[in-house]
């Protein structure tokens, strides 16, 4: 190893900001910043398969439900899909009066004009433009000196202001980003932004947004905070500008950088739900918001049903949320260690309503974000979940989804506690049968018939309830959606997966559904059959019956 060349020698260490009288280390965050979601722009452009219009609309409505008041909805001059989406939002009346959409454009006149075309008729809109200012971009990408870079920012700003003045029916906001701010000479970043301020002439009641992005996270979070504080001290008309920060996660400290930047004077934070974004991702707005929540500060965002939010994001982005993601991951409220479980149980036992939250190992009450206590207190033993999953896969070809692994491990744990013995694979499978595959009451599926025409499916099912036969009919885009439409109770499918068991003519299909009934706790169901549609229907009835049984038990 000593003979290898040291690769660290080809990298340049970051330059520290000279600010010996910095004040941000003594500050605390005592109120929520202005939030901007860039999921539909920065998040979307990072996807292998960008969202189509339907997914973007679903995501947009999710952001509204969370409480976002400023949403960057696209880059309309760069994509016809984004242009059309902005038009649909405006023409379709999808934007609430208290919500402002934002769009991004490069500092080029033709793109700016196209951007304004997309925004015709908007009640409120922010036009966000940018050009890169860092030395490497000036030299390598654009072959521009400092004067040329500043001239681009001023010229584009002048065009934006002219077009906005010509459309007074819209309440305009403006945002400028000295792109790659984190790697730009701090005095030059201030110089460019001051020139932009000269164009827009903001006032304390009509502020200009100056976004200072850590486009490439290239230094420790404290250095970024120094940059923000230095900028705030030297920029013109500080009372007439909003300092916005947009951190990435190249060094793995995007959350810390945003938090310290707010302590250093930033007014606004841009990011994505669950941190999706290019390279290592944008800062995670969920983590930032819930960090505030655990410190007694209202984040002014609603994550009281975090699993529903996660479902939308995972479906639209086609990227799973990591099981160790702060607050939201499947395993973050789970104690595998016996000593951890014991401490948590004691914390719950001693807890009294109306007192401060003090449960060991749990920085947040899972109930506050829609998670249940059972998954916290008795998830599994130290080796329970892994062993259960392995035996079912190896012996029976059963591959349980992750969240069902957690749920089923509780069933196994209760049985091992009762027996006081190690369970075999056959015993574990018998438990799976009795808990899920034989969950046929109150509703037992007796048969079904499908009719498909022009993309629409009609489902007729025969169901037995306490010896009486019922006929239900539903219509939807597919068999499961149609079945759900025909049920006598309101259900929501949170997750669905399927796989084959075996191969050839003897192969069967296994289907797994995670279901919520009437907004209650999500429970799983399993169905196995030679026919995949039948398997999926059996899985749905399995989950439905388990949920109804639990609801009856709680009522009793």
C-alpha positions in Angstrom: 0.0 0.0 0.0 2.9 2.4 0.7 3.9 2.2 -2.9 0.6 3.4 -4.3 0.2 7.0 -5.3 -1.8 9.1 -2.9 -4.9 10.3 -4.9 -5.7 13.0 -2.4 -3.0 15.2 -3.8 -5.0 16.0 -6.9 -7.8 17.7 -4.9 -7.9 21.3 -3.7 -9.1 21.9 -0.1 -11.9 24.3 0.3 -11.2 28.0 1.2 -12.4 29.1 4.6 -14.4 32.2 5.0 -12.6 34.9 7.1 -15.4 35.8 9.6 -13.9 35.7 13.1 -16.9 37.5 14.7 -19.4 35.0 13.2 -22.7 34.9 15.1 -24.5 31.9 13.8 -23.1 29.3 16.3 -25.0 31.1 19.1 -28.3 31.1 17.2 -31.2 28.6 17.5 -33.9 27.9 15.0 -37.1 29.0 16.7 -39.5 29.2 13.6 -40.0 27.4 10.3 -38.3 28.8 7.2 -40.2 29.4 4.0 -40.3 26.1 2.3 -40.0 25.4 -1.4 -40.4 22.0 -2.9 -38.4 21.3 -6.0 -39.6 17.7 -6.3 -41.3 18.4 -9.7 -38.2 20.0 -11.1 -34.9 19.1 -9.5 -36.2 15.8 -8.2 -37.9 14.9 -11.5 -34.8 15.6 -13.6 -32.8 13.2 -11.5 -35.1 10.2 -12.3 -34.1 7.5 -14.8 -37.7 7.7 -16.0 -39.1 11.2 -15.4 -42.7 11.5 -14.2 -45.4 11.7 -16.8 -48.2 14.3 -16.4 -50.4 12.0 -14.3 -47.7 11.3 -11.8 -46.7 15.0 -11.7 -50.3 16.0 -10.9 -50.5 13.3 -8.2 -47.3 14.5 -6.7 -48.4 18.1 -6.9 -51.6 17.3 -5.0 -49.6 15.5 -2.4 -47.4 18.6 -1.9 -50.5 20.7 -1.5 -51.8 18.3 1.2 -48.5 18.5 3.0 -48.9 22.2 3.2 -46.3 23.5 0.7 -47.1 27.1 -0.3 -44.3 27.5 -2.9 -43.7 24.7 -5.4 -41.3 24.7 -8.3 -43.3 22.8 -10.9 -40.9 22.5 -13.8 -38.5 23.8 -16.4 -41.1 24.7 -19.1 -38.6 26.1 -21.6 -36.6 22.9 -21.6 -39.4 20.3 -21.9 -42.7 20.2 -23.7 -44.0 17.9 -20.9 -43.1 20.5 -18.3 -44.6 23.3 -20.4 -47.9 21.4 -20.8 -48.0 20.6 -17.1 -47.7 24.2 -16.2 -50.5 25.0 -18.6 -52.7 22.3 -17.1 -52.1 23.6 -13.6 -53.2 27.1 -14.6 -55.9 26.3 -17.1 -57.3 23.5 -15.0 -57.6 25.6 -11.9 -55.4 23.3 -9.8 -53.5 26.0 -8.0 -55.1 27.2 -4.7 -55.1 31.0 -4.2 -52.6 30.7 -1.3 -50.0 28.7 -3.3 -47.4 30.1 -5.6 -45.9 28.1 -8.4 -42.3 28.6 -9.4 -40.6 27.7 -12.7 -36.9 27.6 -13.6 -35.1 28.9 -16.6 -31.6 29.5 -17.7 -30.4 33.1 -18.3 -31.2 33.1 -22.0 -33.7 35.4 -23.7 -35.3 32.7 -25.9 -35.8 30.4 -22.9 -37.1 33.2 -20.7 -39.7 34.2 -23.4 -40.9 30.6 -23.6 -41.1 30.5 -19.8 -43.4 33.5 -19.7 -45.6 31.9 -22.4 -46.1 28.9 -20.0 -47.2 31.2 -17.2 -49.9 33.2 -19.0 -53.0 33.6 -16.8 -51.3 32.5 -13.6 -52.5 34.4 -10.5 -49.1 34.2 -8.8 -45.8 32.9 -10.1 -42.1 33.1 -9.3 -39.7 33.1 -12.2 -36.4 31.6 -11.1 -33.4 32.1 -13.3 -29.7 31.2 -12.9 -26.3 31.2 -14.4 -23.1 29.5 -13.1 -20.6 31.8 -11.4 -17.9 29.5 -10.1 -14.3 29.7 -11.5 -14.3 26.2 -13.0 -17.5 26.9 -14.9 -16.3 30.3 -16.0 -13.1 28.8 -17.4 -14.2 25.3 -18.5 -17.9 25.5 -19.5 -18.6 29.0 -20.6 -15.2 30.6 -21.3 -16.3 33.8 -19.6 -14.6 36.2 -17.3 -16.3 37.7 -14.2 -17.6 40.7 -16.2 -19.2 38.4 -18.7 -20.9 36.3 -16.1 -22.3 39.4 -14.4 -23.5 40.8 -17.7 -25.4 37.6 -18.4 -27.2 37.8 -15.0 -28.1 41.5 -15.6 -29.3 41.1 -19.1 -31.5 38.1 -18.3 -32.9 40.0 -15.3 -33.7 42.9 -17.5 -35.6 40.7 -20.0 -37.6 39.0 -17.1 -38.6 42.4 -15.6 -39.7 43.7 -19.0 -41.9 40.6 -19.7 -43.3 40.7 -16.2 -44.2 44.4 -16.5 -46.1 43.5 -19.7 -48.3 41.0 -17.8 -49.5 42.9 -14.7 -52.5 40.5 -14.3 -50.0 38.1 -12.6 -48.5 38.7 -9.2 -44.9 38.2 -10.0 -42.0 37.0 -7.8 -38.4 36.7 -8.9 -35.6 34.5 -7.9 -32.0 34.6 -9.0 -29.4 31.9 -8.3 -25.6 32.4 -8.7 -25.3 28.8 -9.6 -22.5 26.8 -7.9 -22.5 29.5 -5.2 -20.8 27.1 -2.8 -17.6 27.1 -5.0 -17.8 30.8 -6.1 -15.6 33.5 -4.6 -17.9 35.0 -1.9 -17.2 38.6 -2.8 -17.9 37.9 -6.5 -21.2 36.2 -5.6 -22.2 39.3 -3.7 -21.1 41.5 -6.6 -23.3 39.6 -9.1 -26.3 39.5 -6.8 -26.0 43.3 -6.1 -26.1 43.9 -9.8 -29.3 41.8 -10.1 -30.8 43.7 -7.2 -30.1 46.9 -9.2 -32.3 45.5 -12.0 -35.3 44.4 -9.9 -35.2 47.1 -7.3 -36.9 45.1 -4.6 -38.5 46.6 -1.5 -39.3 45.3 2.0 -42.9 44.5 0.8 -41.8 43.1 -2.6 -38.7 41.1 -1.9 -36.3 39.5 -4.4 -35.3 35.9 -3.7 -31.6 35.3 -3.9 -30.9 31.5 -3.9 -27.4 30.5 -2.7 -27.1 26.9 -3.7 -24.6 24.4 -2.5 -24.9 23.0 -6.1 -21.9 20.8 -5.2 -21.4 20.3 -1.5 -17.7 20.9 -1.3 -17.0 21.9 2.3 -18.1 21.2 5.8 -21.5 22.6 6.9 -20.0 25.3 9.1 -18.2 26.8 6.1 -21.5 27.0 4.2 -23.0 28.8 7.2 -20.0 31.2 7.1 -20.7 31.9 3.5 -24.4 32.6 4.2 -23.6 35.0 7.1 -20.9 36.8 5.1 -23.2 37.2 2.2 -26.0 38.5 4.4 -23.7 41.1 5.9 -22.5 42.5 2.5 -25.4 42.2 0.1 -27.3 45.4 -0.7 -30.8 46.0 0.5 -30.8 43.1 2.9 -34.3 44.0 4.2 -35.6 43.7 0.6 -34.2 40.2 -0.2 -35.0 36.7 0.9 -31.9 34.5 1.2 -32.8 31.0 0.0 -30.6 27.9 0.3 -30.6 24.8 -1.8 -28.2 22.2 -0.5 -27.1 19.0 -2.1 -25.7 16.0 -0.3 -22.3 15.2 -2.0 -20.6 15.1 1.4 -23.6 13.5 3.2 -24.2 16.7 5.2 -27.0 18.4 3.3 -29.3 18.5 6.3 -26.7 20.0 8.6 -25.7 22.6 6.0 -29.3 23.7 5.6 -29.9 23.9 9.3 -26.7 25.9 9.9 -27.5 28.1 7.0 -30.9 29.0 8.6 -29.0 29.8 11.8 -26.8 32.0 9.7 -29.7 34.1 8.4 -31.3 32.2 5.5 -35.0 32.8 5.2 -36.0 30.0 2.9 -35.1 26.4 2.2 -35.4 24.5 -1.1 -35.4 20.7 -1.2 -37.3 17.5 -2.0 -39.4 15.1 0.0 -37.1 12.3 1.2 -34.1 14.0 -0.4 -34.4 12.9 -4.1 -32.2 14.8 -6.5 -29.2 14.6 -8.7 -26.1 12.7 -7.7 -26.5 12.1 -3.9 -29.7 14.1 -3.7 -31.2 17.4 -2.6 -31.7 18.1 1.1 -34.6 16.2 2.6 -37.5 18.5 3.6 -39.1 15.8 5.7 -36.0 15.4 7.8 -35.6 19.2 8.2 -39.3 19.7 9.1 -39.4 16.8 11.6 -36.1 17.9 13.2 -37.9 21.2 14.0 -40.9 19.3 15.3 -38.8 17.3 17.8 -37.4 20.6 19.2 -40.9 22.0 19.9 -41.0 24.2 16.7 -44.0 23.9 14.4 -42.6 23.2 10.9 -45.9 24.3 9.3 -45.9 21.2 7.2 -48.3 18.3 7.8 -46.6 14.9 8.0 -49.2 13.3 10.3 -49.7 10.5 7.8 -46.1 10.0 6.7 -46.8 6.5 5.2 -49.3 8.0 2.7 -46.8 10.7 1.7 -44.1 8.0 1.3 -46.4 5.9 -0.9 -47.0 8.8 -3.3 -43.3 9.6 -3.5 -42.2 6.0 -4.0 -44.9 5.4 -6.7 -44.1 8.6 -8.6 -40.3 8.5 -8.3 -39.9 4.7 -8.5 -37.3 5.0 -5.8 -37.8 3.3 -2.5 -37.3 5.2 0.7 -34.4 3.7 2.6 -35.5 1.6 5.6 -33.0 3.6 7.7 -34.3 7.0 6.5 -34.7 9.4 9.5 -38.3 9.3 10.9 -39.8 7.6 7.8 -37.9 4.4 7.1 -39.5 1.0 7.9 -36.9 0.3 10.6 -36.2 3.6 12.3 -38.7 3.0 15.0 -37.7 -0.6 15.4 -35.6 -2.0 18.2 -34.0 -5.4 17.5 -31.9 -5.4 20.6 -33.5 -6.8 23.7 -32.1 -4.0 25.9 -33.4 -1.4 23.5 -36.9 -3.0 23.5 -36.8 -3.1 27.3 -36.0 0.6 27.6 -38.7 1.5 25.1 -41.3 -0.6 26.9 -40.4 1.0 30.2 -40.6 4.5 28.6 -44.1 3.8 27.4 -45.2 2.3 30.7 -44.1 5.4 32.6 -45.4 7.9 30.1 -48.3 10.1 31.1 -50.6 12.1 28.8 -49.8 15.8 28.6 -46.1 15.4 29.6 -43.0 16.0 27.5 -42.0 13.1 25.2 -39.3 11.1 27.0 -39.2 7.6 25.6 -35.7 6.1 25.3 -34.4 5.6 21.7 -37.4 7.4 20.2 -36.8 11.0 19.4 -40.4 11.4 18.1 -43.7 9.9 19.0 -44.4 7.5 16.1 -48.1 8.3 16.5 -47.5 11.9 15.5 -46.5 10.9 12.0 -49.1 8.1 11.7 -47.0 5.2 12.7 -48.3 2.6 15.2 -46.8 1.5 18.5 -46.9 -2.2 17.9 -44.1 -1.9 15.3 -42.0 -0.1 17.9 -42.4 -2.2 21.0 -42.6 -5.8 19.7 -41.2 -6.0 16.2 -39.1 -9.0 16.5 -36.3 -10.6 18.5 -32.6 -10.0 17.7 -32.6 -12.7 15.0 -36.3 -13.1 14.4 -37.1 -11.2 11.2 -34.1 -12.3 9.3 -34.5 -15.9 10.3 -38.2 -16.0 9.5 -37.7 -14.4 6.1 -34.8 -16.8 5.2 -36.7 -20.0 6.2 -39.9 -19.0 4.3 -37.8 -18.1 1.1 -35.7 -21.3 1.3 -38.3 -23.8 2.2 -41.5 -22.5 0.6 -40.5 -19.9 -1.9 -42.4 -17.2 0.0 -40.7 -13.7 -0.4 -42.5 -11.4 2.0 -42.4 -7.6 1.4 -40.3 -5.7 3.9 -43.2 -4.1 5.9 -45.0 -7.5 6.0 -41.8 -9.1 7.4 -42.1 -6.7 10.3 -45.8 -7.3 10.7 -45.5 -11.1 10.5 -42.5 -11.2 12.9 -44.9 -10.0 15.6 -47.1 -13.0 15.1 -44.1 -15.3 15.3 -42.8 -13.5 18.3 -46.0 -14.0 20.2 -45.9 -17.7 19.4 -42.3 -18.2 20.4 -43.1 -16.4 23.7 -46.0 -18.8 24.2 -44.0 -21.9 23.4 -40.6 -20.8 24.8 -39.0 -22.8 22.0 -37.3 -22.2 18.6 -39.8 -22.5 15.7 -39.2 -24.7 12.7 -39.9 -23.6 9.1 -43.0 -25.8 9.0 -44.3 -24.1 12.2 -43.7 -20.7 10.8 -45.5 -21.5 7.6 -48.4 -22.9 9.6 -48.6 -19.6 11.3 -48.6 -17.8 8.0 -51.5 -20.0 6.8 -53.6 -19.4 9.9 -52.9 -15.7 10.1 -53.2 -14.8 6.4 -54.2 -17.6 4.0 -57.1 -18.7 6.2 -58.4 -15.3 7.0 -61.7 -15.9 5.3 -64.2 -14.3 7.8 -66.3 -12.3 7.6 -66.0 -12.4 3.8 -65.0 -15.6 1.9 -64.3 -15.3 -1.8 -66.2 -18.0 -3.7 -65.7 -16.9 -7.3 -65.2 -14.0 -9.7 -65.7 -13.0 -13.3 -63.9 -10.3 -15.3 -65.0 -8.3 -18.3 -62.5 -6.0 -20.0 -63.3 -3.4 -22.7 -61.5 -0.2 -23.9 -59.2 -0.2 -20.9 -61.9 -0.6 -18.3 -62.4 -3.7 -16.2 -65.7 -4.8 -14.6 -65.5 -7.4 -11.8 -68.3 -9.5 -10.4 -67.5 -11.4 -7.3 -69.4 -14.0 -5.3 -68.8 -13.7 -1.5 -70.0 -15.8 1.4 -70.7 -14.1 4.7 -71.9 -16.2 7.7 -73.4 -18.7 5.3 -75.2 -16.1 3.2 -74.2 -15.4 -0.4 -73.5 -11.9 -1.8 -72.8 -10.5 -5.2 -70.7 -7.4 -5.6 -69.8 -5.6 -8.8 -67.1 -2.9 -9.3 -65.6 -1.1 -12.3 -62.0 0.3 -12.6 -58.9 0.5 -14.7 -57.7 -2.9 -13.7 -59.0 -6.0 -11.7 -57.9 -4.7 -8.3 -59.2 -1.2 -8.8 -62.5 -2.6 -9.9 -62.7 -5.0 -6.9 -62.0 -2.1 -4.5 -64.7 -0.1 -6.1 -67.2 -2.9 -5.5 -66.4 -3.4 -1.8 -69.0 -2.4 0.8 -66.3 -0.6 2.9 -63.7 2.1 2.0 -60.3 0.6 1.5 -56.9 2.0 0.3 -54.2 -0.2 -1.2 -50.9 1.1 0.2 -48.7 -1.5 -1.5 -48.9 -4.5 -3.8 -46.4 -7.1 -4.9 -46.4 -10.5 -6.5 -44.1 -13.3 -7.5 -44.1 -16.8 -8.8 -43.6 -19.9 -6.6 -41.8 -22.6 -8.5 -41.6 -22.9 -12.3 -43.3 -24.7 -15.1 -46.9 -26.1 -15.2 -46.9 -26.5 -11.4 -46.0 -22.9 -10.6 -48.2 -20.8 -8.4 -48.5 -17.1 -7.9 -48.1 -15.4 -4.5 -49.7 -11.9 -4.0 -49.2 -9.5 -1.1 -51.3 -6.4 -0.4 -50.9 -3.8 2.3 -54.4 -2.3 2.9 -56.0 0.4 5.0 -59.7 0.1 5.9 -61.6 3.4 6.6 -58.3 5.2 7.2 -57.2 2.7 10.0 -53.9 1.0 10.5 -52.4 -0.6 7.4 -52.4 -4.4 7.5 -51.2 -7.1 5.0 -52.9 -9.9 3.3 -51.6 -12.9 1.3 -53.1 -14.9 -1.5 -51.7 -17.9 -3.3 -53.3 -19.5 -6.4 -52.4 -20.8 -9.8 -54.1 -17.7 -11.3 -52.4 -14.4 -10.5 -55.7 -12.4 -10.5 -57.3 -14.9 -8.1 -54.2 -14.7 -5.9 -54.4 -10.9 -5.8 -58.1 -11.1 -4.9 -57.4 -13.6 -2.2 -54.7 -11.3 -0.8 -57.1 -8.4 -0.7 -59.8 -10.4 1.1 -57.1 -11.7 3.5 -56.1 -8.1 4.4 -59.7 -6.9 4.5 -60.8 -9.6 6.9 -57.8 -9.1 9.2 -58.5 -5.4 9.4 -62.2 -5.9 10.1 -61.4 -8.5 12.7 -59.0 -6.1 14.4 -61.5 -3.3 14.3 -64.1 -5.5 15.9 -61.7 -6.6 18.6 -60.8 -3.0 19.4 -64.5 -2.0 19.5 -65.2 -4.8 22.0 
